[in-house]
Amino acid sequence: MNQNVFKLTLPILFGYLPLGTAFGVLFSTQLDYAWWIAPLMGLVIYAGAGQILAVSLLAANAGLLEVAVAMLVLNARHLFYGLSLLGQFRGAGWRKGYLIFGLTDETYSLLTSRARSGDKHHEQEIDFRITAFNQLYWIAGCALGALLGDWIAFDSTGIEFALVALFIVLTIEQFKALRNTFPIWAGALAAGAAMLLIPATHQLIAAIAIVTAVLLIQYRYQSDSALEPEVSHD
Amino acid sequence: MTESYYLMAFIAVTALATFATRVVPFLFFERHTEHPLIKHLGRFLPAAVMALLATVFLQRSASWDADTLGLDALIPGLLVVAVHLWRGNALLSIATGTVAYMAIQQTGMIVSGG
């Protein structure tokens, strides 16, 4: 099972290791704390953009209230992720808390796009391992970056594109599963609108709010035109 | 001492705020998973968010000056789409696109004049 999970999470490894390393390097060059604080943050916070923002907040000695507000706004997109996993995580027992804790952009995209059997407990066990593997990659990257500081010999410029490539692949996989291009156009256009109208720091949350609104309108339109509610099979 | 106290408080606040955004749907929507609206969002939202993330991060990887026109990221991006539609192997698609992007960034072959 671990071998399959490793194969599934390999793209995340290529994304998280360099990204975590980038965070670690930033952390050790900007701040005066011990190196192990960086992997500790990866362990208890576990958020890419959040941790990178945290470095500049720490450097500025920001007030704790300001820190809380900044993190809530930056991570608000996660509010929407849980919605599509409510049923999937139900009955996961002690694993559930960790599954929710580890719901990063990348873990979310893997969990919602992979093929599933009918055996729910088995699938939840796999979800749990995927989450744990991903976090291990992240923590390893944070530690590596903090230790190496800025003397990395290998020219890794551009390797962070792995995350973009992963999102593209997962979009195609979502399309294959859905056979419906509407949400894909809606997502891309919402992103385009947000990038044109809104400053970079709030683009993600704005785009997600726009596309959620579009999907709600689509839902209203569908349930008006088809009065019959969808029949549930489970 | 106060320095390390601040750091620990900072990490605790950051961790709690991040976890809060992840746990809220599970606290407030748990009883409504059979509701058709939640099912609708659960079905379409992942695809929409994936397309959105791909678009935003693709745009951020690119240089949008008059010479480059974003091609330094758009070409690797299109390569990912092509290889993935051709072979359907996620790792191969990601590796091809990433290597192409790294080559372009490191050699500056598209960033003209630079």
Chai-1 contact restraints between the chains, C-beta under 6 A:
chainA,res_idxA,chainB,res_idxB,connection_type,confidence,min_distance_angstrom,max_distance_angstrom,comment,restraint_id
A,L10,B,L91,contact,1.0,0.0,6.0,A-B,restraint_1
A,P11,B,I94,contact,1.0,0.0,6.0,A-B,restraint_2
A,V44,B,A15,contact,1.0,0.0,6.0,A-B,restraint_3
A,I45,B,T14,contact,1.0,0.0,6.0,A-B,restraint_4
A,I45,B,A15,contact,1.0,0.0,6.0,A-B,restraint_5
A,I45,B,T18,contact,1.0,0.0,6.0,A-B,restraint_6
A,A47,B,T18,contact,1.0,0.0,6.0,A-B,restraint_7
A,G50,B,T18,contact,1.0,0.0,6.0,A-B,restraint_8
A,A54,B,T14,contact,1.0,0.0,6.0,A-B,restraint_9
A,L64,B,A9,contact,1.0,0.0,6.0,A-B,restraint_10
A,L64,B,V13,contact,1.0,0.0,6.0,A-B,restraint_11
A,V67,B,V13,contact,1.0,0.0,6.0,A-B,restraint_12
A,A68,B,V13,contact,1.0,0.0,6.0,A-B,restraint_13
A,A68,B,A17,contact,1.0,0.0,6.0,A-B,restraint_14
A,M71,B,T14,contact,1.0,0.0,6.0,A-B,restraint_15
A,M71,B,A17,contact,1.0,0.0,6.0,A-B,restraint_16
A,M71,B,T18,contact,1.0,0.0,6.0,A-B,restraint_17
A,L72,B,A17,contact,1.0,0.0,6.0,A-B,restraint_18
A,N75,B,T18,contact,1.0,0.0,6.0,A-B,restraint_19
A,N75,B,T21,contact,1.0,0.0,6.0,A-B,restraint_20
A,A76,B,T21,contact,1.0,0.0,6.0,A-B,restraint_21
A,H78,B,T21,contact,1.0,0.0,6.0,A-B,restraint_22
A,H78,B,R22,contact,1.0,0.0,6.0,A-B,restraint_23
A,L79,B,T21,contact,1.0,0.0,6.0,A-B,restraint_24
A,L79,B,V24,contact,1.0,0.0,6.0,A-B,restraint_25
A,G82,B,P25,contact,1.0,0.0,6.0,A-B,restraint_26
A,G82,B,F26,contact,1.0,0.0,6.0,A-B,restraint_27
A,L83,B,P25,contact,1.0,0.0,6.0,A-B,restraint_28
A,L83,B,L41,contact,1.0,0.0,6.0,A-B,restraint_29
A,S84,B,G42,contact,1.0,0.0,6.0,A-B,restraint_30
A,S84,B,L45,contact,1.0,0.0,6.0,A-B,restraint_31
A,S84,B,P46,contact,1.0,0.0,6.0,A-B,restraint_32
A,L86,B,F29,contact,1.0,0.0,6.0,A-B,restraint_33
A,L86,B,T33,contact,1.0,0.0,6.0,A-B,restraint_34
A,G87,B,T33,contact,1.0,0.0,6.0,A-B,restraint_35
A,I100,B,R22,contact,1.0,0.0,6.0,A-B,restraint_36
A,I100,B,V23,contact,1.0,0.0,6.0,A-B,restraint_37
A,I100,B,F26,contact,1.0,0.0,6.0,A-B,restraint_38
A,F101,B,F19,contact,1.0,0.0,6.0,A-B,restraint_39
A,L103,B,R22,contact,1.0,0.0,6.0,A-B,restraint_40
A,S109,B,M50,contact,1.0,0.0,6.0,A-B,restraint_41
A,T112,B,P46,contact,1.0,0.0,6.0,A-B,restraint_42
A,T157,B,Q105,contact,1.0,0.0,6.0,A-B,restraint_43
A,T157,B,Q106,contact,1.0,0.0,6.0,A-B,restraint_44
A,G158,B,Y101,contact,1.0,0.0,6.0,A-B,restraint_45
A,G158,B,M102,contact,1.0,0.0,6.0,A-B,restraint_46
A,G158,B,Q105,contact,1.0,0.0,6.0,A-B,restraint_47
A,F161,B,S61,contact,1.0,0.0,6.0,A-B,restraint_48
A,F161,B,T98,contact,1.0,0.0,6.0,A-B,restraint_49
A,F161,B,Y101,contact,1.0,0.0,6.0,A-B,restraint_50
A,A162,B,I94,contact,1.0,0.0,6.0,A-B,restraint_51
A,A162,B,T98,contact,1.0,0.0,6.0,A-B,restraint_52
A,V164,B,F57,contact,1.0,0.0,6.0,A-B,restraint_53
A,V164,B,L58,contact,1.0,0.0,6.0,A-B,restraint_54
A,V164,B,S61,contact,1.0,0.0,6.0,A-B,restraint_55
A,A165,B,V80,contact,1.0,0.0,6.0,A-B,restraint_56
A,A165,B,I94,contact,1.0,0.0,6.0,A-B,restraint_57
A,A165,B,G97,contact,1.0,0.0,6.0,A-B,restraint_58
A,A165,B,T98,contact,1.0,0.0,6.0,A-B,restraint_59
A,L166,B,I94,contact,1.0,0.0,6.0,A-B,restraint_60
A,F167,B,M50,contact,1.0,0.0,6.0,A-B,restraint_61
A,F167,B,L53,contact,1.0,0.0,6.0,A-B,restraint_62
A,F167,B,A54,contact,1.0,0.0,6.0,A-B,restraint_63
A,I168,B,A54,contact,1.0,0.0,6.0,A-B,restraint_64
A,I168,B,V80,contact,1.0,0.0,6.0,A-B,restraint_65
A,V169,B,H84,contact,1.0,0.0,6.0,A-B,restraint_66
A,V169,B,A90,contact,1.0,0.0,6.0,A-B,restraint_67
A,V169,B,S93,contact,1.0,0.0,6.0,A-B,restraint_68
A,L170,B,M50,contact,1.0,0.0,6.0,A-B,restraint_69
A,T171,B,M50,contact,1.0,0.0,6.0,A-B,restraint_70
A,T171,B,A51,contact,1.0,0.0,6.0,A-B,restraint_71
A,T171,B,A54,contact,1.0,0.0,6.0,A-B,restraint_72
A,I172,B,H84,contact,1.0,0.0,6.0,A-B,restraint_73
A,Q174,B,P46,contact,1.0,0.0,6.0,A-B,restraint_74
A,Q174,B,A47,contact,1.0,0.0,6.0,A-B,restraint_75
A,Q174,B,M50,contact,1.0,0.0,6.0,A-B,restraint_76
A,L178,B,A47,contact,1.0,0.0,6.0,A-B,restraint_77
A,P183,B,F44,contact,1.0,0.0,6.0,A-B,restraint_78
A,P183,B,A47,contact,1.0,0.0,6.0,A-B,restraint_79
A,P183,B,A48,contact,1.0,0.0,6.0,A-B,restraint_80
A,I184,B,A47,contact,1.0,0.0,6.0,A-B,restraint_81
A,I184,B,A51,contact,1.0,0.0,6.0,A-B,restraint_82
A,A186,B,A48,contact,1.0,0.0,6.0,A-B,restraint_83
A,G187,B,A48,contact,1.0,0.0,6.0,A-B,restraint_84
A,G187,B,A51,contact,1.0,0.0,6.0,A-B,restraint_85
A,G187,B,L52,contact,1.0,0.0,6.0,A-B,restraint_86
A,A188,B,A51,contact,1.0,0.0,6.0,A-B,restraint_87
A,A188,B,T55,contact,1.0,0.0,6.0,A-B,restraint_88
A,A190,B,L52,contact,1.0,0.0,6.0,A-B,restraint_89
A,A191,B,L52,contact,1.0,0.0,6.0,A-B,restraint_90
A,A191,B,T55,contact,1.0,0.0,6.0,A-B,restraint_91
A,A191,B,V56,contact,1.0,0.0,6.0,A-B,restraint_92
A,M195,B,Q59,contact,1.0,0.0,6.0,A-B,restraint_93
A,A207,B,L52,contact,1.0,0.0,6.0,A-B,restraint_94
A,V211,B,A48,contact,1.0,0.0,6.0,A-B,restraint_95
A,V211,B,L52,contact,1.0,0.0,6.0,A-B,restraint_96
A,L215,B,F44,contact,1.0,0.0,6.0,A-B,restraint_97
A,Y219,B,L37,contact,1.0,0.0,6.0,A-B,restraint_98
A,Y219,B,H40,contact,1.0,0.0,6.0,A-B,restraint_99
A,P229,B,P36,contact,1.0,0.0,6.0,A-B,restraint_100
A,E230,B,P36,contact,1.0,0.0,6.0,A-B,restraint_101
